[in-house]
Amino acid sequence: MLNYFVIASFLTLLTHGYFALRLLPGLAIGWRRLVWALLGANFLLLPGSLVLTLRAPPQWALWSVPLAHGAFADVGFCILLGSGLLVCDVAGAVGRRLAWGLRRLAGRQLDGAQRRERRRVLLGGLNLAVVGAAGTATAVGYAIALGPPVVRRVRVPCARLPLSWAEHGLRVVQISDLHVGPTIRRGYVERLVSTVNELGADVIVITGDLVDGFVAQLRDQLAPLQHLRARHGVYFVTGNHEYFYRAPEWVVALTELGLRVLENQHQLIEHLGARVLLVGVNDPNGEPGDDTERPARLAQLLARAPAAELRILLTHRPSDAPMAAQQGMDVQLSGHLHGGQFFPLTALLSWAEPYVAGLYRVRDLWLYVNRGAGYWGPPNRLGMRQELTVLELTRS
């Protein structure tokens, strides 16, 4: 937690220094003092409240939850504000260069005082517009994040299934990246469970990052999960966030709620006359060694597993897809990336990652990457709604 505090403080210092450089020159002296005060208060709010709310015991919820909502929403606002100011800086540099060239061609030049005054007025108006746009976008994204997840229905054709599966196959409901913690609480979990139970799942799978806190903080918030119902049960695999908060304790707590935790384990189920093998692997954060050893561990796990017409890998990270394809898995269900969660991070992630959200074909493997049923950090889902996924696995 100390490392988290240091990193959060350093990043906040950098961003707020940039805000000061960008916002203050366009303001009169009186307004500058006010902005300096707001930036200073914000700098103290962000790292301190983030760490404090993550450590808050259940009896502090009356004040820690609203504080967490404010602090995390502020993080989203700062990301949007910084992105907007950066775009304006780039566009402004290009515009100034063009204007200088046009004035030179026309033989017109402004004296230094005129240039400075014109730039101050323009900069002040532009900064005000960016702050207003960032605030509006934060409010819209916040409202979307607090709303219900959309239900996405995806049909996945699998060649090795029997003909009896051509019309009706295995209905798998996937939940991923719920992140119950400082701002996502029991009420949201109860509504989610109610929605999932109405979907008539044959199997429910939870592909990691269920929690953002310790068992003592969140046991009661997750209690509604014990009411999840599916024909062949509810299965869970760890994500990286479980290992931030003592994953072994969470394995015990979730097992007590009736979830089957697959820790590098498999489960065979029979459905419509066919055998379905569910294989769950731990997140790399909980594995010894490095990622190069994961393919060998999966191969050993599959060597001990019974034969099946359909093999489904449950793993938190989409990056396991090449490994799963090499081992002959039919389907992989993952999450982890939230689809970028909100703009502009959605655009950056689409550029940086090969598997971000939705259905992909990786050799003979079908990979589905869930966009997340909740959110991490900023309660913001601008341009990327949270989701529950209903996957119909049928004969191709």
N, C-alpha and C positions, 0 to 999 in steps of 0.2 A: 504493500500500500504506500510505503514511503516513496518508492520509485515512481508510482503513479502520480503522487502529489508533486514531485519534482518536475516530472515531464509536463503535467498540466500547468504548473506555474510558469515554466519556461516558455511554452507555446503561447500562453496568455500574455506574457510580457512582450513577446515578439509582435503578436497581432495588435495589441493595444498601442505599442510604439508606432506601428504603421498607421493606425487610426489617428494618432496625434499628429503625425507628419502630414497626413492627408486632409484632416478636417479643420485643424486650427488656422492655417494661413488664410482661409476664406472667411474668417469671422472677425468681428470687432472685438476689442479688448474685453469688454464685459462678458460676451458670449464665450470667449476663450476660457475664462476662469470657470464658468459653469461646465464646459465640456471637460476640462481638466479634472474637475471634481467627480463628474460622472464616470470618466475612464478609471480614476483611482478607485472609486467604490466598486466598479465592475471587476477590476482586477482582484480585489479582495474577495468578492462574492464567488467567482467561478471556481478556482481550485479549492478554496476552503469548504464551500458548501457541497461540492461534488464528493469530496472525501468524507465529510461529516455525514452526509445522508447515506452513503454506502455503509457506514459503520453504525447507523442509528438502530437501537433496539426497538422492538415492536411498540413499546409503550410511548415512544416519541412520535408516532405516526401522525398525530394531530397537527404538528408543526413541520415535521421533516418532509412529509409528502408534498405540501404546497411549496416549501422551499426548494425541493428537488425539481418540481415542475418549472418554477421560475428560473432556476440556475441552468437546467438543461435546455429550456427554450431559449435562454440567452446565448448558449453555445451555438445553437442553430442560427440565431440572428447574426452573431459575429461572423459565422462562415459565409452567410449570404451577403452581409455588408462588405466583408473583405473581398469577396469575389466581384461584387459590383464595382467597388472602388478600383480594383485591379484592371477590370475591363475598361473603365473610364480612363485610367492612366495610359493604357496602351492606345486607345482611340484618340486621347488628347495629344499624345506625342506625335502620332501620325497627322492629326489635324493641324497642329502647330507648324509642322514641317511643310505641309501643303500651303498653309496661309502665308508663311514666310516666302515661299517660292513665288506665289501669286503676287504678293506685294512687290517683290523684287522685279518681277516682269513688268509690273505697272508703274514702277518708279516711285511708289509711295512707301514711306516709312513712318512709323509712330515713334515718338520720343519715349524714353524710359519710363516716365511717370504715367503716361497714357497706357503703355503696355501693362504696367503693374496693376493699375486700377481696373482696366478691362478684365485682366486675368482674375483679379480678386472677386469681382462681381460674378463672372462666369463660374468660377470655382465654387463660390458659395451656393449659387443656384443648383449647380450640378450635384454637389454634396447633399443638399437638402432632398433632391429628387431620389438619390440613391438610398439615403436613410429611410425615406418614406416607402420606397419599393421593397427594401429588405424587411421593414416592419410588416408590410402587408403580406408579403410572401410567407413570413414566419407565422402570422396569424392563420393564413389559409392552410399551410402545412400542419400546424398544430391541431386545427379542427379535424383534418383528415385523419391524423394519427390517433385521435381519441375516438374515432368512429369505428364501426365494425369492419372486420376484414372482408374482402370480396371472396366469393367462392368460385374458383376456377376449375372447370371440368376438362380433363385431358384424356383422350383415348390413345392407348399405347398398344400397337399390334405386335404380338410375339409369335414367331414362326413355329416354335416347337410345342405349342399347346394343342390339345385335342380339338377336333371339330366341334365338340359340344360347347366350346368356349367362343364360338364365332359371334354370337349375339350378346351373350351375357357372360362376363368373365369374373375377375377378382376386383372388387372395389376397394381401393386403398385410399384412405384419407390421411394426408400428410400435414402435420403441424411442425413448424420449424421456427427457431429464433423468436420465441415469445418474449424472453427477457423480463420475466417477472422480477420486480425489484423496487427501486426508489419511486418510480412513477406508474408502473403497471401493477395493479393490485387485484385483490380478490374479485371485485365486481366484474372486471374485464375477463378474468378467467372463467367465472360462472357463465357469462354470456357466450364465451367461446365454446365451453363444454355443451351448452344447450344447442348451439348451432351445429356442432359436430355430430351430436347424437341424432339430429334430424336427417343427417345425410345417409343413414343406413349403411355404414361401413362394414365390410367383411374384416378388414384389418385397419387399425389406427397405428400410425408410426409417428414418433416425435424425433426429429433428426438434429437434436442438440441445441445448445444455448437456450435452455429453458429458463435459467435463473441468472440473476445478477445480485447475489447476496448469499449470506450463510443460512444454514438450516434453521438456526435459532431465530433469525429475522423473518423468514419467509415460509415456514412450515404451514402456518394457517392460511397464508395467501394462496398456496397451491392445493389446499385440501379439496377444492371442487374437482380436481383431476380424478379422484377416486370414483366419480360418477360417469366417467367415459365408458361407453358400451360399444363393443364390436363383436361380430360373430366368432372371430378367431383370436381376439385379445388386443391389448395395447402394448406397443413395444417402444423402447427408448434407447438411443445411443448418445454418448456424451459429445458435447461441443467444447471448444476451447474455454468458454466462460465457466463451465462447471469446474474446471481445474483451477480457476482463480479463487474458488470458494470451497475448497476441500471436497473434491469429487467423491471420495469414498463415503463420506457422510450423506451426500445427496443420493448415492446409489441405494443406501439403506432406506432413506426417507421415501424415495419414489417407489421402492419395492413394497413398502408398507402401504402405499396408496393403491396398490394393485397393478402397477406397471411392471412389465417384464423388461429388465435392463439387460441388453445384449452387450457384454464386455468381451469383445473378440470371441463371440459365440454364435451359434446358429440355432435355428428353430425350424423344424419341418411341420408343415400343416397340410391337410388334405382338403381340397376344394373342387367340387364338381368332377370328381374322379381323377384329378391330377394332383401331383405332389408339388408343393411350393416351398422352396427353401429360403428363409429369411436369414441373412447374414449381417450381423452388426459388428462394426469395428470401432475401437476407441479413437478419439481425436488424437492427432500427433502430440498435443501437449501432455497427454498422459502416457506416452510410450517411451520406453528407454531407447537410447541410440538416436540415429537420425532417420530422415524420411527414406533413405535408400534401403532400409531394412523392411519397410512396410510391405512391398510386394512379396517378399519371402514369408512374412508372417501370414498374409492372406492366403498364399498358396498352401501353407501348412494347415490352416484352418479348413480350407476347402477339401484337402486330402482326407480329412477325418469326417467330412460331412456325407450324408447319404445322397444318392442320386435323386434328381428332381427334374420335372419338365420345365420349371420356371425358377430362376435363381435371382433373388433381389438383394442388392447390397445397400445397407443403410449406413451412411457415413456422412459426417457433418460437412466435409469440404468437397466442393466440386472438383478440385484438383486431383482427386483420387480416380477420376474417370479413366485415364490411360491405363492405370494399373488394373482396374476392374475389367476393362475391355480385354486386356492381355490374358486375364484369368478366366475368360469365357463367361462372365456374368451377363445376364440378359437385361437387367434394369438396375440403375443406381439412383437413389433418392438422396438429395443433399440440400443444403441451405447456405448459411454462413455469410453471404455477401449482401443480403437484403436488397438485391438489385441496385445497390448504391444508396438506397433509402430515400434520398431527396436530391433534387437538382440544386447545385451543379455537380454533386458527387456522382450522380448517375452517369453523366457524360464522361467523367474522368475514369470511372470504373469500366465502362464499356470499351474504352480505349486501352485499358491496362490488362484486363482479364479476358480469357477466351470463353469462359462459361459464367455468365452473370445471372440470368434469370430465364426460366422457361425450359422448353424441351430441346434437346440436342441429340444428334446421332454421332457417336464416337466409335468408329468401325462398326462392329455388330451390337454395340451397347446402346440402349436408350438411357440418356441422362436427363433427369428433371431437377432443376435448381429452383427451390421454393424462394419466394421473395420475402418470407418472414411474416409471422402472424402478429408481431409486435414491432418494436423498434429498440435500438440501442442508443443511449445518450440523448440527443435532441429529440423531443417528441415532434417529429416533423416527417411527413410523408408526401411532400410536394412532388407530384409527377411520378410517384411509385407507390401505389396502394399496397398495404399489407394484405396477405392472402391466406386462405385455406385451400388446399388442392385436393380434388377428387380425381384419382387416376383409375381409369377403367382399363385393366390389362386383359386383352382379348386375343383370340386367334386372328392372325393376320390373313 
